[in-house]
């Protein structure tokens, strides 16, 4: 089983809590992206980071100039600081749980491609959907191509998709009929359908990762047991490729 999640825009450096273990697999491609970013001026980068404030643009503009991909690194699972990662809570996991994370969890990234939790990374700002035209490609989706799909499915793994649409789009176009990817949807029942809200979904995805880690999940039936935060699996709405979890109001 492989579990895929999105990165977070908010990041921090943490050189002390847990050591990193190795460098990202696609560091050569990250260097290509970094070289392209360094050809952009301030205004071009501000436009690339379309939802970024002037203050954050200045910070990240200076960061790109000084960026070193091999020193002063933070484990990826600690570097990302979004809601999902807060609810995963890797900083308070047991050694056995951290071992499970390293083996089963994969973080999709516009800059790094795909990350194991303890790959050492530096702080960056680049979403998969940002309009980066590296090496004359039209987008990061084109730049990465099927590389990340091949990485996940080479050994015929079951892939549990807890990533946002922005990131799962790097995998979906290449799926074959015999590939096993289950997308989990977390939401409330509205007019007979499960409606997902972004903030609550991020929390639920983090809780799902933690739940699967705590039970050492390895099979499809383990997913259906998830109930953290008041969710319940809806077998009547689910299919082989999409599992729905309804938030039941107390």
URDAJO-V703706 format. One record per helix or strand. SS is the DSSP state (H for helix, E for strand). FROM is the first residue (numbers start at 1). LEN is the number of residues. If there is no record, write none. Layout:
ss=SS from=FROM len=LEN
ss=SS from=FROM len=LEN
This chain:
ss=E from=2 len=5
ss=E from=11 len=1
ss=E from=23 len=1
ss=H from=27 len=11
ss=H from=42 len=7
ss=H from=54 len=13
ss=E from=74 len=2
ss=H from=76 len=4
ss=E from=80 len=1
ss=H from=83 len=6
ss=H from=90 len=3
ss=H from=95 len=10
ss=E from=105 len=5
ss=E from=113 len=4
ss=E from=120 len=2
ss=H from=134 len=3
ss=H from=140 len=5
ss=H from=147 len=7
ss=E from=158 len=4
ss=H from=165 len=8
ss=E from=180 len=11
ss=E from=193 len=3
ss=H from=198 len=18
ss=H from=220 len=4
ss=H from=228 len=3
ss=E from=231 len=3
ss=E from=242 len=6
